[in-house]
Amino acid sequence: MERENTKEAHKEYKKNRQNAKRIISSAKEKKLKECTNELKDCGCQNEIFRLPKQMVKERHDISGSNCINGASGKVIVDDKGIEDSWKEYMKLMSEENGWDHRG
């Protein structure tokens, strides 16, 4: 009985997965048509180069952080301050654990 229920669930899962793929594919196709029509209507050469760059940028994950807490407890937002804070932290860690920097 349990085996049959599992097979039915798997069939339903496959059906739903295929349906989702169809929906995603049609949405992608629709968006691509909109973008190409927009480029044709605009006639701007710069738009042709900007669009792929924007698409790649949107797909990248955010890496790193925008802010950290410093040793004094204050939030550091600027890149130079974050870099200095990490350098200080790594220096303290190497001194505390006696790490050799020569590798």
N, C-alpha and C positions, 0 to 999 in steps of 0.2 A: 504494500500500500504506500509506504513512504517513498519507495523507488519511483512509482508512477507519478506521485506528487512532485518529485524532484524533476522528472523529465518534463512534466507540464510547465513547471516554473521556468525551466531552461528554455523551452520553446517560446514561452511568453517573453522572456528576457531577450532572446534573439530577435523576435518580432519588434519589440520596442526599440532595440538598438538599431535595427535597420531603419525604422521609422525616423529615429533621431538623426541618423546619418543623412537621410533624404532631406530632412528639414534644414540641417546645417548646410548641406551642399546647395540647396536652392537659395538660401540666404546669402551664401558666399557669391553665387553666380549673380544674384540681383545686385549686390553691393558692387561687384566688379563692373557690371553694365552701367550702373549709376556713375561710377568713377570715370569710366572711359567716355561716357556721354558728356560728363562735366568738362573733361579735358578737350573734347572736340569742340564744344560750345565756347569755351574760354579762348582757345587759340593761343594761350600763353606757353612759350617754350619752357619757362622756369617751372611751371606747375608739373610738367612731365618729370622733371628730376626731383622735385620736392616730395611728390607723393610716395615713391618707393622708400625714400629715406624716412619719411614719417611712419610708414607701415612697419619698417624694421625697428624703429625706435619704440613703437607701441608694444612690440612683442618682447622687448627686453625686460627682464626682471630688475627690480630695484636692488642694487647691491650696496653695501655699506650703510652708514647711518647718517642722518642729517644733524644729529646732536648727541652729545654724551654728557655725563656728569663728570666734572673735574674733581681733583683731589680736595678742593675747598667746598665741594658740594654744589657749586654753581653750574648751571647748564652752559655748555660751550657749543656754539652754533657754527662759527667760522671754520673753514678747512684748516687754516694754519694752527688755530688753537687746538683742534682735534688731533692734528698730527703731533704737536708738541706734547699733548697730554698722553698720547700713546707712547711716545719716546720715553717720557718720564716713567710711565708704568713699566715698560720693558726694562728700563735701567734698574728700577727697584727690584723687579723679579729676578734679573740676572745676579744682582748683588745678594739678594736673600737666598737664592738657591745655589750660588757659586757656579754658574754656568760659564763655560769657556767660550769666548766669541770666535775663536779660531776654527771651530768646527770639529 
